[in-house]
Amino acid sequence: MKLLLASRNAKKLDELRRILAAEGIAGVEVVGLADVPEFPEAPETEPTFEGNALAKARDAFRATGLPSVADDSGIAVDALNGMPGVLSARWSGVHGNDTANLELVLGQLRDVPDERRGAAFVCAAALVGPDGLETVVRGEWRGVVRREPAGANGFGYDPIFQPEGCAVTSAELSPAEKDERSHRGRALRLLLPHLRGLAG
C-alpha cells in the first residue's frame, strides 16, 4: 500500500519511515509530494495546528486517491503567549527561513529569565483515507528555550529547544532518540492503529 505524506521535507519522510519500521508495520510504502503528480496545495490559513493538518491531508487524498498523512507543527513559547504557534515556519516574515525564525525568537526572549522560558513543540497529524476515514491526533513535547543554539541535527527550532529531562537540545539528539520522544513521533504513533488497519 502506498501512503502519501503530504510534505516535501525529506527529514519528515525519513522520520515516518523509521517509525513504521520500528513498529513492525510492513507493506506500507511512504511517498512524498515529490513522488506524485503536482496538485494545487491550499495555503495554511487555519488558526490551529489540527485545522491545517486536516486541510492538507484532505487536499492530498482528493488529488491523488492515496491514503494521506499531513502534519502541522511548531513551537509554542509560554512567554510569547503560545506564539509562534501555527506561524512558526514564517515567524520572521519569510517562510522556512530557520535561521531568521530562530534569531527572532531568541531576540524576543532576550530579557526573559531562565525560569520563564518554558515552551512546547506541538504537532497535529491528520490521516485521510478511503471510506470517509478522517482522524486527527496531537503530540506535545515540553521543554525550555535555550539562550544559544546548539546541535546540527533536526531542523526548525530544534537547536534552541531543550526537552524536559535532557541536558542537550533536540538538535543534539540522534534521529532515533528524537523519534522516540518528539512531538511528531508522539503524534505519528497515535496514528499507527489506523495505519495498521489500512495496511491490512
Secondary structure, 3 states (H helix, E strand, C coil): CEEEECCCCHHHHHHHHHHHHHCCCCCCEEEEHHHCCCCCCCCCCCCCHHHHHHHHHHHHHHHHCCCEEEEEEEEEEHHHCCCEHHHHHHCCCCCCCHHHHHHHHHHHCCCCCHHHCEEEEEEEEEEECCCCCEEEEEEEEEEEECCCCCCCCCCCCHHHEEECCCCCCHHHCCHHHHHHHCHHHHHHHHHHHHHHHHHC
